[in-house]
Structures are given as C-alpha cells and as structure tokens.
C-alpha cells in the first residue's frame, strides 16, 4: 500500500525472514562466523539460541545463500512438541522420503540409505531444526542418534539447532553429555544496541531503494529503540506500522511523536498484558517491556545473579572433575580427552548464559541512568 507512495521497491520491514535484508550487526556477524566455521567442519551440531525475533532464521538463511546447492542437501523443520517416532517421520518428509506405516527401525534405515546415497554423490546433508526448545528430551536424543550415521569414517548428516534461550537449559541438563560433546559451535544472539538499531533501520530502507520519503527524524530512532529494545522483529513490526501511519496521515517525516502514537496503538501486541507498565521518567512515556522491569530491579545485583547461576550449574564440582581428567591424561589419553571436551562444552554454554544475563543487566542500568 505505502510502497508505491513512497517510491519503495519492496516492503522494507516485512516480518518473514529474508536473507536479502540481513544486517551484519556485531552479534549477527560473529554468529555467522561461528556458523561458517561449523559448516566447514562438516561434522556435529551447531546451536544458535536467542529470544523471539532476534534473527536466528534469517542468519541461517544468509549462510545458506552462500553455499552450493549441488554440494549440500538441506532439510528444514520447525518442531512442535514431537515424540521420537513422529520427529523421525517429519525429518523423513523434509528429505522427500515417503512415509507410510514404517516402524522406527525402518524409518532409520530409510534415512540412513538416503544419506548414504547423497554421500556417494559427493553431496552433504544438513538438517535445520527450528524452535528446538519445543523438542522433548527423548526426541533431542533421537537427533543425536542420527549423527551416528557414517560413510567412510565421515558423518552423513550435520544438524543445526535453532532455539530460544531455554533450549540452553535443556543442553545443560543431565543426560545430554554425549550431545554436548558433538556441539562444535554455539552462539547466543543478543538484541541490537541503540546505535545499531538506527543503522539496522537505515539498512533495510536502503535495500528497498529508499529515496528519503518519509524522512526519519533523529529523535525517532531513540524512541523506536526504547520501545523495541533492539529486537529486530519488534523493530520491523513497529517500522512497518510507522510507514503505514505516515502514508495514511500524509506525513513527510516520522518523529518521536509519531513513534509514541503508533507504539501506543500497538500496545500489548509485543509484550502482552505486562506492557501496561510505563517508564515514569521517560519524555515519551513509551511502554516499557517486562525485561526492563526485571533487570532494573535493585533486588538483583550482579553478584547475586552470578552466584545463583554458578550454584545451579555446580561449576566447582565440574571444574574439579576437569582438573582430575587433566591429571590422568598420561594413563588413558583417549577417554580423558572425551571427558574434557564434554566439560568444556558445558562451561562454554554456561558462560555464554552468564554473559547474556550481564549484558541484560548492563542495559537496564544504562536505561535507569538515562532516566
């Protein structure tokens, strides 16, 4: 509707993932490097986590855009709460394997045969599992079993797991030691900074061949960031509505007042009923999401947060086990290396979670100072 009016060649803020609009923020560029490293290894699992709307799917699409289809067969599934056998059927379907009344054993045999045929044709197989936080633990283990398929000593399939932050808790829980050993790259996507939010908006407008109409006032960008907290999907939603608002109201400039009005109209669409709370000290009095309330709380100092996370993870015991493993390297080298890899994977995942919490707390403190 508004595209033609403003001379845009496409909708710059569509909600569906599109690699053409990929924005290489510091977070996304680093995550992409991890993915490229993992795909070059051609082995194991790659895990990308992030809260809703942080750009996990677009990130993977960007990676795939630069890969040769003749060398890679890609299957992509979005998983609801599927038990093991149902998950295998979905995986088989995404690789065009006819699924009838086969037993689990028959499904596994069909999958292995398909992967072997691809290997004989010098083609690798990649399975992308989105919304991985919804997979029951037993089904996650079934995915690990798929990675056991080999041909000439090389794995027949590589698996990307994309999920929300709670999926990291699944990986850190008991019973997933063998899966953690096979994770060769993992990254947690954080939201954009305030500066990156402006650059992100300008980037998407440029891809749509933006010619300056409507103009975005400097104060509009800060207001957009305050409402969206740097989450790309929220930014897309708000900016799309802002362009529609400018078209309907015949505006040639979007300023902070326009952002305030459209933000108030959107209301609970982003944050649910909790979005009714507002920042009393904000000039715009824009809606403040629940995350801001949590991390601005004086009852959760950094030291307490870190201590709680370390207690839950039982880090001291695990580091002690790691030290004992190192001491025993001279006796039974191979088993000890396996144990070290497992423990290092655990520590890496835990520290990533701690870093995410610290960043969130830091953002909350900065907002409070500005207020």
C-alpha positions in Angstrom: 0.0 0.0 0.0 2.6 2.6 1.1 5.4 1.2 -1.0 4.4 2.8 -4.3 3.5 6.1 -2.5 7.0 6.4 -1.0 8.8 5.0 -4.1 9.9 1.8 -2.4 10.6 -1.3 -4.4 9.5 -3.7 -1.7 8.4 -3.7 1.9 11.5 -2.9 3.9 10.2 -4.2 7.2 8.4 -7.5 6.3 8.2 -9.9 9.2 9.1 -13.1 7.2 12.8 -13.9 7.2 14.6 -12.8 4.1 18.4 -13.1 3.6 18.4 -10.0 1.3 17.8 -7.9 4.4 20.5 -9.5 6.5 22.1 -6.8 8.7 25.6 -7.7 9.9 25.5 -6.3 13.4 28.4 -7.2 15.7 26.3 -10.0 17.2 25.0 -11.4 13.9 28.4 -11.2 12.2 30.0 -13.1 15.0 27.3 -15.7 15.0 27.6 -16.1 11.2 31.3 -16.7 11.6 30.6 -19.5 14.1 28.2 -21.0 11.6 30.7 -20.8 8.7 33.3 -22.4 10.9 30.9 -25.2 11.8 29.7 -25.8 8.3 33.4 -26.0 7.1 34.0 -28.7 9.7 31.1 -30.7 8.2 30.5 -32.5 11.5 28.5 -32.4 14.7 25.8 -30.0 15.9 25.7 -26.2 15.7 23.5 -24.4 18.2 22.2 -20.9 17.8 19.9 -19.5 20.5 18.2 -16.2 21.0 15.0 -14.7 22.2 12.0 -14.4 19.9 12.7 -12.2 17.0 16.4 -11.8 17.3 17.1 -13.1 13.7 18.1 -16.7 14.1 16.3 -17.9 11.0 17.5 -15.0 8.8 21.0 -15.7 10.0 20.9 -19.3 8.8 19.2 -18.3 5.5 22.1 -15.9 4.9 24.6 -18.7 5.5 22.7 -21.0 3.0 22.6 -18.3 0.4 26.4 -18.6 0.1 26.5 -22.4 -0.1 26.4 -24.5 -3.3 23.1 -26.4 -3.7 24.9 -29.0 -5.7 27.1 -29.8 -2.7 24.5 -29.6 0.0 21.1 -31.1 0.6 19.2 -29.1 3.2 16.2 -30.2 5.1 14.4 -27.6 7.3 11.8 -28.4 10.0 10.0 -26.3 12.6 9.3 -28.6 15.5 6.3 -28.6 17.7 6.2 -31.0 20.6 7.0 -34.2 18.7 7.9 -37.6 20.2 10.7 -39.6 18.8 9.0 -41.5 16.0 6.9 -38.6 14.9 10.0 -36.4 14.7 11.7 -39.0 12.5 8.7 -39.0 10.2 8.9 -35.2 9.9 12.6 -35.5 9.2 12.0 -38.1 6.5 9.3 -36.0 4.9 11.6 -33.0 4.7 14.0 -35.1 2.7 11.2 -36.3 0.4 11.2 -39.8 1.8 7.8 -41.4 1.5 6.5 -42.2 5.0 3.8 -44.9 5.4 3.4 -47.3 8.3 7.1 -48.0 8.8 8.4 -48.8 12.2 11.0 -46.7 13.9 13.7 -49.1 12.8 12.5 -48.9 9.2 12.4 -45.1 9.3 16.0 -45.0 10.5 17.0 -47.4 7.7 15.4 -45.3 5.1 17.1 -42.2 6.4 20.5 -43.8 6.5 20.1 -45.1 3.0 19.1 -41.6 1.7 22.1 -40.0 3.4 24.4 -42.7 2.0 23.2 -42.1 -1.5 23.9 -38.4 -1.1 27.4 -39.1 0.2 28.1 -41.3 -2.8 27.1 -38.3 -5.0 29.6 -36.2 -3.0 26.7 -34.2 -1.5 26.5 -33.3 2.2 23.3 -33.4 4.2 22.2 -30.6 6.5 19.2 -30.7 8.8 18.0 -27.4 10.3 15.7 -27.7 13.3 14.0 -24.5 14.2 12.1 -23.9 17.6 14.3 -26.6 19.1 13.2 -25.6 22.6 9.9 -27.4 21.9 11.5 -30.8 21.4 11.1 -33.3 24.2 14.4 -34.6 25.6 13.9 -38.1 24.2 13.4 -36.6 20.7 16.6 -34.5 21.1 18.4 -37.7 21.8 16.9 -39.2 18.6 18.5 -36.4 16.7 21.9 -37.2 18.3 21.4 -40.8 17.1 21.1 -39.6 13.5 24.5 -38.1 13.8 25.9 -41.6 14.3 25.3 -42.4 10.6 28.7 -42.5 8.9 30.2 -43.3 5.5 34.0 -43.9 5.1 34.5 -42.6 8.6 32.7 -39.3 7.9 29.3 -38.3 9.3 26.4 -38.5 6.9 24.5 -35.6 8.4 25.2 -32.3 10.1 22.5 -30.7 12.3 21.7 -27.0 13.1 19.6 -26.5 16.3 17.9 -23.1 16.5 16.0 -22.3 19.7 15.1 -19.8 22.3 17.2 -19.3 25.4 15.5 -22.0 27.4 17.0 -24.6 25.0 20.4 -24.0 26.5 18.9 -25.2 29.8 18.0 -28.5 28.0 21.5 -28.9 26.7 23.0 -28.3 30.2 20.7 -30.8 31.9 21.7 -34.3 32.9 21.6 -36.9 30.2 22.9 -34.7 27.4 26.6 -35.2 27.9 27.0 -37.1 24.6 25.2 -34.4 22.7 27.3 -31.7 24.2 30.4 -33.5 23.1 29.2 -33.2 19.5 28.4 -29.4 19.6 31.2 -27.8 17.6 29.9 -24.3 17.5 27.3 -22.4 19.6 26.2 -18.8 19.9 23.5 -16.8 21.7 22.1 -13.8 19.8 21.5 -10.7 21.8 19.4 -7.7 20.7 20.9 -4.7 18.8 22.3 -1.7 20.5 20.7 1.7 20.2 23.2 2.8 17.6 22.8 -0.5 15.7 19.0 -0.1 15.8 19.3 3.1 13.7 21.8 1.5 11.3 19.5 -1.5 11.0 16.5 0.7 10.0 18.6 2.6 7.5 20.0 -0.6 6.1 16.6 -2.2 5.4 15.3 1.0 3.9 18.3 1.1 1.6 17.6 -2.5 0.4 14.1 -1.3 -0.5 15.7 1.6 -2.5 14.5 4.3 -0.1 14.7 7.8 -1.5 14.2 9.8 1.7 10.4 9.7 2.0 9.2 9.8 4.6 12.2 11.2 6.5 13.1 9.8 9.9 13.8 12.5 12.5 16.9 11.9 14.7 14.7 11.6 17.8 12.6 8.9 16.2 15.4 6.3 16.3 15.8 6.6 20.1 12.1 6.3 20.6 12.0 3.2 18.4 14.8 1.6 20.4 13.1 2.4 23.7 10.0 0.6 22.6 11.6 -2.4 20.8 14.7 -2.8 22.9 16.8 -3.7 19.9 14.8 -6.8 18.9 14.8 -6.9 15.1 11.3 -8.4 14.7 9.8 -5.8 17.0 11.6 -3.1 15.1 10.2 -4.5 11.8 6.7 -4.6 13.2 6.9 -1.0 14.6 8.6 0.5 11.5 6.1 -1.2 9.1 3.3 0.4 11.1 5.1 3.7 11.1 5.3 3.8 7.3 1.6 2.9 7.0 0.8 5.6 9.6 2.8 8.2 7.6 1.0 7.1 4.4 -2.5 7.4 5.9 -1.7 10.7 7.7 0.1 12.1 4.7 3.3 12.7 6.8 6.6 13.5 5.2 8.6 13.0 8.4 8.4 10.4 11.2 9.4 11.9 14.5 9.2 10.8 18.2 5.6 11.9 18.5 4.6 9.6 15.6 6.6 6.7 17.2 4.8 7.4 20.5 1.4 7.4 18.9 2.0 4.2 16.9 3.6 2.5 19.9 0.6 3.2 22.0 -1.7 1.8 19.3 0.3 -1.4 19.1 0.1 -1.6 22.9 0.3 -5.2 24.1 0.9 -6.7 20.7 4.6 -7.1 21.5 4.7 -7.6 25.3 1.3 -8.9 26.3 -0.7 -7.5 29.3 2.5 -6.6 31.2 3.3 -3.9 28.7 0.8 -1.6 30.5 3.6 -0.5 32.9 5.3 2.6 31.7 8.5 4.4 32.5 7.5 7.4 34.5 10.7 9.3 33.8 10.7 8.9 30.0 9.9 12.1 27.9 7.7 10.0 25.7 6.3 7.8 28.4 6.7 4.9 26.0 5.7 1.4 27.0 8.4 -0.5 28.9 8.7 -4.3 28.4 8.8 -6.7 31.4 12.5 -7.3 30.7 13.3 -3.8 31.7 11.5 -4.1 35.0 13.3 -7.3 35.8 16.8 -6.1 35.1 16.3 -2.6 36.5 15.3 -4.2 39.8 17.7 -3.3 42.7 16.9 -6.7 44.3 19.0 -8.5 41.6 22.6 -7.2 41.9 25.2 -8.8 39.6 27.0 -10.6 42.3 23.8 -12.4 43.4 22.8 -13.2 39.9 26.3 -14.7 39.1 26.3 -16.7 42.4 22.9 -18.1 41.7 23.9 -19.2 38.2 27.1 -20.8 39.4 25.3 -22.6 42.3 22.7 -24.0 39.9 25.3 -25.2 37.4 27.5 -26.8 40.2 30.5 -25.3 38.4 33.0 -26.0 41.2 32.4 -29.8 41.1 32.6 -29.8 37.3 35.9 -27.9 37.2 37.3 -30.3 39.8 36.4 -33.2 37.6 38.1 -31.4 34.7 41.3 -31.0 36.7 41.3 -34.6 37.7 40.8 -35.5 34.0 43.9 -33.5 33.0 45.9 -35.2 35.8 45.1 -38.6 34.3 46.0 -37.8 30.7 49.2 -39.8 30.9 47.3 -43.1 31.7 44.3 -43.3 29.5 44.6 -40.5 26.9 41.6 -41.0 24.7 38.8 -41.4 27.3 40.1 -38.4 29.2 40.0 -36.2 26.2 36.4 -37.1 25.6 35.6 -36.1 29.2 37.5 -32.8 28.8 35.5 -32.0 25.6 32.3 -32.6 27.5 33.2 -30.4 30.4 34.5 -27.6 28.2 31.3 -27.7 26.2 29.3 -27.3 29.4 31.4 -24.4 30.8 31.2 -22.6 27.4 27.4 -22.9 27.3 27.2 -21.7 30.9 29.5 -18.8 30.5 27.5 -17.7 27.4 24.4 -17.7 29.5 26.1 -15.7 32.2 27.4 -13.1 29.7 23.8 -12.8 28.3 22.5 -12.0 31.8 25.3 -9.5 32.5 24.6 -7.7 29.2 20.9 -7.5 30.0 21.6 -6.1 33.5 24.0 -3.6 32.0 21.4 -2.4 29.5 18.9 -2.0 32.4 21.4 0.0 34.4 22.2 2.3 31.5 18.5 3.0 30.9 18.0 3.8 34.6 20.9 6.3 34.5 19.5 8.0 31.4 16.1 8.3 33.1 
